[in-house]
Amino acid sequence: MSIQPTSRDLIELTGRYRDESGIQIGSGTAAFSTATNNKVEETRALGRWQHTEDNWVNELRVSYEDVTWGPTPLTSDIGQLFRRTDRTATSVNQYDLFRIGGGTNFQDKGQKGWTVQNDFTYTGFEGHTLKTGVKGKWVTLNSLQQNQLNGVYTYDTSLNGAGSFNDQVPYQLQFGAPSGFGNPVVESKNFQFGIYAQDDWDVNDRLTLNIGVRWDYERTPAFLDFVTPQANLTAVSAAQYPNLQNTDYNINDYISTGSNRKAFTGAIQPRLGFTYRIDEEGRFTLFGGYGRSYDRNQFDFLQQELTVGSFQTRTFQFLNANTVNPCTASATCIQWNPIYLTAEGRQQLANSSVGGGRELRFIRNDLKVPYSDQFSLGLRSRFRPVELEVGYTHVSSRDGFVYLLGNRRPDGSFFFDNPASTTDTPQSPFGFTPPGFGSILIGDNGLETNADTVYAKITKPYTETSPWSLDATYTFTEAEENRQFGETFSLDFAKISDYPTLRSVGVPRHRFVIAGSTDTPIGVSLSGKFSIEIPNVSNRANQFVRSVRTATCRCIPGLAGRRMGSASARLRRDQVHQCRLPERRIPHPSARGHHQPDERPQLRRLQQQPDRQHPYGRFAVGVRRTFVVQRRG
């Protein structure tokens, strides 16, 4: 609704309500019964007041939002994952066959609050357009996450030898259960503040400079005021878990007292751009710029430090049931009993040990905020009736959030490599956990991406004498990353710096988009859009698979990438040999999807492009077309 009380004032009121639900099915190895029922409910309202004077304009916005996202299992039943183990004389390959039973995703998350924003534009100085603005947001974030309530049982189908199929004795059980302390519903009353100033300066009749700076601040009480529970402190103490005494990180950097975490105040973001008309007629224009932009650490990651403690994922291994990584008898490695298939049996396991096999989450106290630097340069030209444009953009993103494996061996090392042995197999220390607990996961910064993009664009504007328009753009992107697109859990190396930087498979390499419209003699306008994109082609289904090639051509599972000289891997360069062997990755449960991404704006998610197998590697083509018919009048 629009209201114009005076010739200088405009008031607009808008509202939006969305109620959406749908069924989401997992990967190709998951049966339909494991699907998730996604439900999104959204209410938004916006009030906007614009006041105009001779040389300034002021715009005030007040908005309200209430958004909830609640995925639940389509089927309420236990889940069963069946994995196969293939062995040769030189390698071991373990992979998923199929998964049946109920789903694991049970969450209820949302955000609600008010936003006030004011933007002011002043044109009273000749050759300058000054813009400044301020924004405040008071938003309450809430999260309830109780995944794997019914448990997931993982089977090694090759347990009884070749030709057999084991579906009676699982080697691992994971299930969620209340801990008895803490509140499973995490609520954080966040405050966000931003301010900016910019000057569009016409230096002369050809050159225009855009100079600006922005500063953002956010306070997240759920993270800043969090106090690490005493049970977690005891679990990683020198008396209970001496493995951390001689390791490559200090666990004290991840222990919060409720007062040793500070909100980040360094989010200063300079912006500089220019436009230069090369000729008098303005047919050729050169433009470019640089800018820094800070993101935020997603609340969906930060809240896990609290929710994992209140509703814990318990992990139990079973003796003599895993032919690849057999466990040693302990409080969380026990003999299998069929009663564990029931809720009563799982409760017995939850009460059987101090930690109940639950994971321990710690996040670095001086956590950085992710940011991106962007550089761009382009040339625009006008040749009636069309306009041509070519450009280049480089984007570097740093300090992305990542979860690393904090477990260490008794001597403090991550990998074990016996120089005197030619048959030992270095692996991630998943089996070396604090007594009675599951793995230690530490949250840190370190994800990096780089993208170089070139594009060519042709535009034919709509005019009354030529009542049709066309806009076509071809884009080529070369992107690289140090973790596979969208992965947050990096559990195969001690440090994120040990992972290689490889070509990204989640960003389309080639993309072509064309849109157009035309009038018709019958007073109807037709418009349409067509897009096609081809992601990166790789000769490996998973570029980040962990494999090592040695002089004896034996596969060393559990390692990643190309950095054979890293201290944490403890590998000698003279071991590297030019041979290629089957590859294996042993995924940790946390990396297998039971921490589902959130669809809320605060909890932005990344979506991997659909792909299909191709004789030469990963290959995918996506086509989208849209047609609109609109009557003129």
DASUL-V587243 format. One record per residue. N is the residue number from 1. SS is DSSP state (alpha for helix, beta for strand, coil for the rest). PSI is psi as a letter, one per 20 degrees, with the letter a starting at -180 (none if undefined). Layout:
[[N:SS:PSI] [N:SS:PSI]]
//
This chain:
[[1:coil:p] [2:beta:p] [3:beta:p] [4:coil:n] [5:coil:h] [6:coil:r] [7:coil:i] [8:coil:j] [9:beta:q] [10:beta:p] [11:beta:p] [12:beta:p] [13:beta:p] [14:beta:q] [15:beta:q] [16:beta:p] [17:beta:p] [18:beta:p] [19:beta:o] [20:beta:q] [21:beta:q] [22:beta:r] [23:beta:p] [24:beta:p] [25:coil:q] [26:coil:b] [27:coil:r] [28:coil:i] [29:coil:i] [30:beta:p] [31:coil:r] [32:alpha:h] [33:alpha:h] [34:alpha:j] [35:coil:r] [36:beta:p] [37:beta:o] [38:beta:p] [39:beta:p] [40:beta:p] [41:beta:p] [42:beta:p] [43:beta:p] [44:beta:q] [45:beta:q] [46:beta:p] [47:beta:p] [48:beta:p] [49:beta:p] [50:beta:p] [51:beta:p] [52:beta:p] [53:coil:a] [54:coil:h] [55:coil:j] [56:beta:q] [57:beta:p] [58:beta:p] [59:beta:p] [60:beta:p] [61:beta:p] [62:beta:p] [63:beta:q] [64:beta:q] [65:beta:q] [66:beta:o] [67:beta:p] [68:beta:q] [69:beta:o] [70:coil:n] [71:coil:p] [72:beta:q] [73:beta:p] [74:coil:h] [75:coil:p] [76:coil:n] [77:coil:r] [78:coil:q] [79:beta:q] [80:beta:p] [81:beta:p] [82:beta:p] [83:beta:q] [84:beta:q] [85:beta:p] [86:beta:p] [87:beta:q] [88:coil:a] [89:coil:h] [90:coil:i] [91:coil:r] [92:beta:p] [93:beta:o] [94:beta:p] [95:beta:r] [96:beta:p] [97:beta:f] [98:beta:r] [99:beta:p] [100:beta:r] [101:beta:b] [102:coil:r] [103:coil:r] [104:coil:i] [105:coil:o] [106:coil:o] [107:beta:q] [108:beta:o] [109:beta:q] [110:beta:r] [111:beta:q] [112:beta:p] [113:beta:a] [114:beta:q] [115:beta:p] [116:beta:p] [117:beta:p] [118:beta:p] [119:beta:p] [120:beta:p] [121:beta:p] [122:beta:p] [123:coil:k] [124:coil:i] [125:coil:p] [126:coil:p] [127:coil:j] [128:beta:p] [129:beta:o] [130:beta:p] [131:beta:p] [132:beta:q] [133:beta:r] [134:beta:q] [135:beta:p] [136:beta:p] [137:beta:p] [138:beta:o] [139:beta:p] [140:beta:o] [141:beta:p] [142:beta:q] [143:beta:p] [144:beta:o] [145:beta:o] [146:coil:m] [147:coil:q] [148:coil:l] [149:coil:h] [150:coil:i] [151:coil:q] [152:beta:p] [153:beta:p] [154:beta:p] [155:beta:q] [156:beta:o] [157:coil:i] [158:coil:j] [159:coil:h] [160:coil:j] [161:coil:r] [162:coil:q] [163:coil:i] [164:coil:r] [165:coil:o] [166:coil:o] [167:coil:k] [168:coil:h] [169:coil:o] [170:coil:q] [171:coil:i] [172:beta:q] [173:beta:p] [174:beta:p] [175:beta:q] [176:beta:q] [177:beta:q] [178:beta:q] [179:coil:h] [180:coil:i] [181:coil:q] [182:coil:r] [183:coil:p] [184:coil:i] [185:beta:o] [186:beta:p] [187:beta:p] [188:beta:p] [189:beta:n] [190:beta:q] [191:beta:p] [192:beta:p] [193:beta:p] [194:beta:q] [195:beta:q] [196:beta:r] [197:beta:q] [198:beta:q] [199:beta:o] [200:beta:o] [201:beta:o] [202:beta:n] [203:coil:g] [204:coil:a] [205:coil:i] [206:coil:h] [207:beta:p] [208:beta:p] [209:beta:p] [210:beta:o] [211:beta:p] [212:beta:r] [213:beta:q] [214:beta:q] [215:beta:p] [216:beta:q] [217:beta:q] [218:beta:p] [219:beta:p] [220:coil:n] [221:alpha:h] [222:alpha:h] [223:alpha:g] [224:alpha:h] [225:coil:j] [226:coil:p] [227:beta:p] [228:coil:p] [229:coil:q] [230:alpha:h] [231:alpha:h] [232:alpha:h] [233:alpha:g] [234:alpha:h] [235:alpha:h] [236:coil:j] [237:coil:r] [238:coil:h] [239:coil:h] [240:coil:h] [241:coil:m] [242:alpha:i] [243:alpha:h] [244:alpha:j] [245:coil:h] [246:coil:k] [247:coil:a] [248:coil:j] [249:coil:q] [250:coil:o] [251:alpha:h] [252:alpha:h] [253:alpha:i] [254:alpha:j] [255:coil:p] [256:coil:p] [257:beta:i] [258:coil:i] [259:coil:i] [260:coil:j] [261:coil:p] [262:coil:q] [263:coil:q] [264:coil:p] [265:coil:j] [266:coil:k] [267:beta:m] [268:beta:p] [269:beta:n] [270:beta:q] [271:beta:p] [272:beta:p] [273:beta:r] [274:beta:q] [275:beta:p] [276:beta:p] [277:beta:o] [278:coil:h] [279:coil:r] [280:coil:h] [281:coil:i] [282:coil:k] [283:coil:h] [284:beta:p] [285:beta:p] [286:beta:p] [287:beta:q] [288:beta:a] [289:beta:r] [290:beta:q] [291:beta:q] [292:beta:q] [293:beta:p] [294:beta:p] [295:coil:b] [296:coil:q] [297:coil:p] [298:coil:p] [299:alpha:h] [300:alpha:h] [301:alpha:g] [302:alpha:h] [303:coil:i] [304:alpha:h] [305:alpha:h] [306:alpha:g] [307:alpha:h] [308:alpha:h] [309:alpha:h] [310:alpha:g] [311:beta:o] [312:beta:q] [313:beta:o] [314:beta:p] [315:beta:p] [316:beta:p] [317:beta:q] [318:beta:p] [319:coil:q] [320:coil:k] [321:coil:i] [322:coil:o] [323:coil:i] [324:coil:g] [325:coil:m] [326:coil:q] [327:coil:r] [328:coil:p] [329:coil:p] [330:beta:a] [331:coil:h] [332:coil:j] [333:beta:o] [334:beta:r] [335:coil:q] [336:coil:q] [337:coil:p] [338:alpha:i] [339:alpha:i] [340:alpha:i] [341:alpha:i] [342:coil:r] [343:alpha:h] [344:alpha:g] [345:alpha:h] [346:alpha:h] [347:alpha:h] [348:alpha:g] [349:alpha:g] [350:alpha:h] [351:alpha:i] [352:coil:i] [353:coil:r] [354:coil:g] [355:coil:i] [356:coil:j] [357:coil:j] [358:beta:q] [359:coil:q] [360:beta:p] [361:beta:p] [362:beta:p] [363:beta:p] [364:coil:p] [365:coil:g] [366:coil:l] [367:coil:p] [368:coil:r] [369:coil:p] [370:coil:q] [371:beta:r] [372:beta:q] [373:beta:p] [374:beta:p] [375:beta:q] [376:beta:q] [377:beta:p] [378:beta:r] [379:beta:p] [380:beta:p] [381:beta:q] [382:beta:o] [383:beta:n] [384:coil:p] [385:coil:j] [386:beta:r] [387:beta:p] [388:beta:q] [389:beta:p] [390:beta:q] [391:beta:r] [392:beta:p] [393:beta:p] [394:beta:p] [395:beta:p] [396:beta:p] [397:beta:p] [398:beta:r] [399:beta:k] [400:beta:q] [401:beta:q] [402:beta:q] [403:beta:p] [404:beta:q] [405:beta:p] [406:coil:i] [407:coil:q] [408:coil:q] [409:coil:r] [410:coil:h] [411:coil:j] [412:coil:i] [413:coil:r] [414:coil:g] [415:coil:q] [416:coil:p] [417:coil:o] [418:coil:o] [419:coil:h] [420:coil:i] [421:coil:q] [422:coil:j] [423:coil:i] [424:coil:q] [425:coil:o] [426:coil:p] [427:coil:r] [428:coil:q] [429:coil:l] [430:coil:h] [431:coil:i] [432:coil:m] [433:coil:r] [434:coil:q] [435:coil:p] [436:coil:i] [437:coil:r] [438:coil:b] [439:coil:q] [440:beta:p] [441:beta:p] [442:beta:p] [443:beta:p] [444:beta:r] [445:beta:r] [446:beta:i] [447:beta:p] [448:beta:q] [449:beta:q] [450:beta:p] [451:beta:p] [452:beta:p] [453:beta:p] [454:beta:q] [455:beta:q] [456:beta:p] [457:beta:p] [458:beta:p] [459:beta:p] [460:beta:o] [461:coil:q] [462:coil:p] [463:coil:r] [464:coil:h] [465:coil:h] [466:coil:n] [467:coil:l] [468:beta:q] [469:beta:q] [470:beta:p] [471:beta:o] [472:beta:p] [473:beta:p] [474:beta:p] [475:beta:p] [476:beta:p] [477:beta:p] [478:beta:o] [479:beta:q] [480:beta:q] [481:beta:q] [482:coil:j] [483:coil:q] [484:coil:q] [485:coil:o] [486:coil:i] [487:coil:p] [488:coil:h] [489:beta:o] [490:beta:n] [491:coil:j] [492:coil:i] [493:coil:q] [494:coil:h] [495:coil:q] [496:alpha:h] [497:alpha:i] [498:alpha:i] [499:coil:q] [500:coil:q] [501:coil:o] [502:beta:r] [503:beta:p] [504:coil:p] [505:coil:j] [506:coil:i] [507:coil:p] [508:beta:p] [509:beta:g] [510:beta:p] [511:beta:p] [512:beta:p] [513:beta:p] [514:beta:p] [515:beta:q] [516:beta:r] [517:beta:q] [518:beta:q] [519:beta:q] [520:coil:q] [521:coil:i] [522:coil:j] [523:coil:j] [524:beta:p] [525:beta:p] [526:beta:p] [527:beta:q] [528:beta:r] [529:beta:p] [530:beta:p] [531:beta:q] [532:beta:p] [533:beta:q] [534:beta:o] [535:beta:r] [536:coil:q] [537:coil:p] [538:beta:q] [539:coil:j] [540:coil:p] [541:coil:h] [542:coil:o] [543:coil:h] [544:coil:k] [545:coil:q] [546:coil:o] [547:coil:q] [548:coil:p] [549:coil:p] [550:beta:r] [551:coil:h] [552:coil:j] [553:coil:k] [554:coil:q] [555:coil:p] [556:coil:n] [557:coil:r] [558:coil:i] [559:coil:r] [560:coil:p] [561:coil:b] [562:coil:i] [563:coil:m] [564:coil:i] [565:coil:j] [566:coil:q] [567:coil:h] [568:coil:h] [569:coil:h] [570:coil:l] [571:coil:q] [572:coil:p] [573:alpha:h] [574:alpha:i] [575:alpha:h] [576:beta:p] [577:coil:q] [578:coil:m] [579:coil:q] [580:coil:p] [581:coil:r] [582:coil:q] [583:coil:q] [584:coil:q] [585:coil:p] [586:coil:n] [587:coil:q] [588:coil:q] [589:alpha:h] [590:alpha:h] [591:alpha:j] [592:coil:j] [593:coil:j] [594:coil:i] [595:coil:n] [596:coil:q] [597:coil:q] [598:coil:q] [599:coil:i] [600:coil:q] [601:alpha:h] [602:alpha:h] [603:alpha:m] [604:coil:q] [605:coil:q] [606:coil:q] [607:coil:p] [608:coil:q] [609:coil:q] [610:coil:q] [611:coil:r] [612:beta:q] [613:beta:q] [614:beta:q] [615:coil:h] [616:coil:j] [617:beta:b] [618:beta:p] [619:beta:p] [620:coil:q] [621:beta:p] [622:beta:p] [623:beta:p] [624:beta:p] [625:beta:q] [626:beta:p] [627:beta:p] [628:beta:p] [629:beta:p] [630:beta:p] [631:beta:p] [632:coil:q] [633:coil:none]]
//
